Amino acid sequence: MKNNVFIILKKELARLFGDRKLVFSGIILQGLLIYIMYTFMGTFISNMIHVEEEYQYRISAVNMPDSIMTVISDAEFPVKITHISGAKMAAVKEEVVAKEADLLIEFPADFDIAVSNYDVIKTNKAAPQIQIWYNMAYMESMQANAIMQEILSDYERSLAKKFDVNAVLDAEEYDLNTGQSLDTTFLMSMIPMLLIMLIYQGCMAIAPESIAGEKERGTLGTLLATPARRRDMALAKILSITIFGFLGATMSFLGMTLSLPNLMMGEFSMDFSAMDYLMIFSVTISTVLVFVALLSILSAYAKSVKEANAYAAPFMMLSIFFGMSSMFTGGALSEFKFYFIPVFNGAQSLSAIFNNEVIGLNFAVTILSNVAFSLICVGILAKMFSSEKIVFDK
């Protein structure tokens, strides 16, 4: 068995790597395209970020007076204000960090009286202070802060500047973001989609040609007529495509790694460890296994390369959708059951790695389920190779 697999594998690899155009499109081009796209995305993608019009901002307030409530109401600011005591401020700050609240605002006790008694000209004392804490890592908090700052600034001017906003601490101390910026958060959700899309394209460049192409030319039937077991041939076919796809995925990984600083427009602050890169690479390779196995089955079922590509096109769209899943779910999902879904689990795992939200169980389920899916597909392909109807299109 091992000898037969090795002989067929050697033949397949010689054929694949002997085609220079295929090597360029299936291996080199993947990493090159990722590098180019990620570099240009860093310049243009931030303009795509916005808050939905119907979104209701979540603000927790300490000592907010009725006068400010009236000003906010007159401004038609879509907001839900929760009045809290000073003792709960620390907990609310954690909610802002966790994106469970958008802003925390603290007013001095008896704010209206303090403003009324403050004389800009006759006193050397500091004006009454309003403090706003926000999180620049997501748009809703950033937008809520901008709107509140504008509302309070207009109100301050109407009172001849009798109070200040965020003048007590340094500006960065009011930003509760402990990780990457908003642009980084959004861009990190785009990376899985582009990476998965290019990996799929790389596998599509070789799988249909390797099996459906040989069926179309009639050489697959000749190969199957040899004494070698068809299970060995199926395994050799998948191994050759996997090796080719592995090299393409490696180039994609390198292109992504080299382009990340450009993607962040010179402000790349993500501190990736060697383990992070190893996890990214592992997820990438396991996703390659899934694509190779799936496309091999589609290719074996098709009568020609054109038909195989037609079968693969819907799965391309599904892969792109799965790749974008972290954008729809607001980051990586925590429930491990979702990580049994091939491709979807890869996108979610990549999102978790990029946003430093990795859960060990979910990562392990991703790798193991992808490998298991691939092995099942190998068994299916072996059965298909044993069918005269499928092999010879009878």
N, C-alpha and C positions, 0 to 999 in steps of 0.2 A: 504493500500500500504506500509506504513512505517513498519508495523508489518511483512509483508511478506518479504520485503527486509532484515530486521534485522534477521529473522529466517534463510533465505538462506545464508546471509552473515556470520552469526555465524557458520553455518555448513561448509562453504567453508574455513573460517579461521582455524577452528579446523583441517580440513583435511590437509591444507597447512603446518601449524605449527607443526602438528603431525609427519611430515616427517623430521627427523633430517638431513638427507643428503641434502634435498632440502633447508632447512634453512641455512646450511653451504655454499652450492654452490650459492644460490640465494641472500644471505645477507652478511654473514661474509667474504666470499672469495673475493667479489668485493673490499672492502676496503683494504684487505690484499694484493691483487695483485697490486692495485694502489700504495700502500706504497712501495712495493718491486721494482716495475718497475721504479717509479720516482726516487728512491734512486740510482739505478744502472744507469739510464739514465744520471744523473748528471756527471758521470765519463766518459762516452763514447760518448755522443751525439755531443760534440764540434768538433770531428773529421769529422763530416759529412758536415760541413759548407764550402761552396766554392763559388767562383764567376764564372759565365758562361764565357767561353773562348771568345765569341763574344761580351762581354759587353764593351761598350765604356765609359771610366771614364769621369766625368764632373768636370772640374777644372776651377775656376775663379782666374785670376792672376792680380796683381797690379804691374806695372813697370817691367814685365817679359822681359828681353833683348833677342835679337835674338840669342845670344850665347847659352842661356839655351834652347830656342826653337829648336836649331839645335841638342843639346845633347839629348833632349827628342825624337826627330825624329830618330836619330841614334839608340836609344835604342828600337825602334819599340814598344813604349808604346801606346796602343790603347786609345787615349785620345782626348777629345774635349776641347780646351782651349778657355775660354772667357776672353778677356781683359777688365778690368773695372778700374774705377778711385777709389781713396782712399775714396771718399765720399760714395761709394756704399758698402763698406766693411761690415757695420753693417747689411745691408739687406741680403748680401750673407751669413753671419754667420747664420742668421735665416733660410736660405735655407738649409744649411748644417745640422742644427738641425732638420729640417723637412724632411730630406732625399731627397731634390730636387736638391742638389748639393753634390759632394763628397769631394772636398777640396777647401780651400781658401789659396792662396799663395801670400805673399807680399814681394817684393824685394825693396831694397833702390833705390831711384832715381839715375840714372847714375851708375848702379851696376857695369858694366864692367870697367868704369873708376876708381871707388873706389877700385875694386879688383886689378887693374893694379898698382895703386899708393900705395897699402898697402904693407908695409915691415914688415915681421914677426919678424925680428931681431932688427931693428932700431927704432921701434915705440912702445910706451906703450898703444896706443889707441886700443879700441876693434875693431876686424875685422868686415867688413860689415856683417850685419845680414839678414838672410832669415827667415821668419816666416810662418809656415804652421798650419792652423787650420783644424781639422778633427772631425769625430764623431765615437767614438768606439762602438756605439750601432748598427751599421750595417756593414756587411762585405765589401761592395763596398768602403766605405770611409776608413775603416781600411786597406784594401789592397792597395788602391790608395796612402795612406800615406806611407806605407812600400816601395812601388815601387819608389815613388818620393824621399824618404830619401836615398834609395840605389843609385839612379841616381845622386843625388846631392853630396853624399859622394864620389862617384867615381870621379866626376868632381872636387871636392875640393882637393882630393889627387893629381890630375894632376896639380893643381895650387899651390902646396906646402902649402895647408891649409890656403888660403887667405880669407876665409869667414866662418861663422858659421851658423848652422841651429837650430832654436828654442832654442837659448841660452839666450833670453831676459827675458822670463817669466818662471815660474815653469812649469814642464812638464804637469801637470793636467790642466793648464789654456789653453792649446792648444786643449784639448779634449772638444768639444762643446756638448757632450752628457749630457743631463739634467736628464736622467732617468736610466734605467737598462743597463747592459752591453750587448754586442752582444750575448753572450751565453744565457743570460736571455731572450732576445728577441726571439731567436730561440726556446728555451725550452717552453716559454709561448705559442708559436703557436702549440706545440705538445700536451700540456695538454688537450685541448678540444677534440682532436681525441681519446686519451686514455680513457678519462672520459666517453665520449659518447659510445665508443665501449663496455666498461665494463657494463654500465647501460643497453645497449641493450641485452648483454649476460645474465644479471640478469633477465630481463623480459622474455627472451626466455626460461629460465629455468622453468618458472611457467605457462605462458600463454597457450602454446600448451597442457600441461598436464591438465590444469584446464578445458578446453572446448573439444578439440579434444580427449583427454584421456577419458573423460566421454562418448563421442560419441562412441569411440572404444569399451569401456566396456559395453555400452548399458545403462548406468545409467542416461545419460542426458535425454533420452526419458522418463524414469520413473519419473524424476524430473518434466519434462514439462507436465506430465499427471496430476499433482496435480492442485488444484483450483487456485494456485497463477498465477497472470498474467505474461506473458512471458516478458513483459517490465520490471517488477520487478526483474525477474530472470537475465535478461541481465545486469541490473544495479548492482545487488548484485555480479554477477560474476566479473564485471569490478572493483567494489569497493574492493573486496577481493584481486584481483591481484594488484590493485593500492597500497593498504596498504602494501602488501609484497614488491612490487617494491619500495615504499617510504622508507621502512627500508633499502633495499639494496642501494638505492641512498644516504641515510644518512650515511651509512658506507663508501661509496665511497667518499663522501664529507669529512668525518673525516680523511680517509686515505690520501686524497690529502692535506688537511690542515696540517697534521702532517709530511708529507713527503717533503713539499716545501723547508724547510731549507736544507735537504739532497740533494734535486734536484739541489740546487744552490751551492753545494759543499762547504758549510760553509760560502758562501759569499752572502747570501740572503739579498737583500737590498730593496725589494719591501715593501712599507709601506701600507699594506692593513688595511682599517678601518672596523669597524663593519658593515657599510653599504655595503662595497665591498663583505664581506662574505655573507651577507644577499642576495645580488643580485646573487651571484654564486649559492647559495642554491636554490633560486627561479627559476633560469633558469634550474637547474638540475631537480627539481621536475616537472616543466612544460614539460620538455623533457620526463620524465618518463610517464606522462599522454599520450603523443603522442605515445610512444612505446607500452604501455599497450593497448590503443585503437586499434592501427593498428594490433598488434599481436592477439588480441582477435578476430578480424574479420577474419584474415587468419586462425586462429584455428577453428573458427566456420564453415568455408568453407571446411576445410580439413576433410578427412574421418578417419584419424589416426594421432597419434603424429608424426610418421615418415614423413607423408605427410605435416603436419603443419611446421615441421622443414625445409623441403625442400622448402616450399613457403617462409619461413622467411629468408633463406640464402641470396638471392639476396638483400634483404633490409638491411641485415647486411653489405654487401659490400658498398651499397649506404650510409649507416650511417657513415662508416669509411671514405668514400670519402668526405662527408659533414663535418665530423670532422676535416679533413685536409685542408678544404677550406681556412682558414686564412693563411696557408703557401703559397697557390697559389695566393692569392689576396694581399699579402704583408701587412697583418693586417686586421682589421675589416673594412668592407665596410661602407660608411656613408649614402648611399641612403636607406631610410626607406622601400622601396618596397621589398627589398630582405629579410626583416625580417618577411614577411608573409609566408615564406617557412618553414614548420616544420623541425626540426632537424638542417637544415642549419642555421636557425636563432639562434638556441642555440649555435652552434659552433662559429658563428660570435659575439654573445653577450659575450660569455666567453672570446674570444680573446680581445674584447674591454675592458672588466673588468681587465684582467691581464695586459694589456698594458696602463691602465689609459686613455682610449679613449672613455669612455661611453657617448653615446648620449641618453638622457632621452626618447625621442620619440621612438627610435629603441628598447630600452629595454622594454618599455610598449607594443609596437606592438608584440614583441616576446612572452611575457607572455599571452597576450590576444588572439593572433592567435593560440597559442598552446592549450589553454583552449577551444577555439571555435572549433578547429579541433577535439579535444577529444569528445566534446559533440555531434558533428555531427556523429562521429563514434559510439557513444552509441546508437543514433537513428538508425543507419544502423544495428547494432548488434541486436537491438530489432526487427527490421523487419526480420532479418535472423532467429531469434528464432521463428517467427510466420510462417515461411515457412516449411511445412512438408517435402518438397523435400530436403532442406538443413539439417534439423535436423535429419532425418531418412535416408538420402542418397538415396532417391528414384529416 
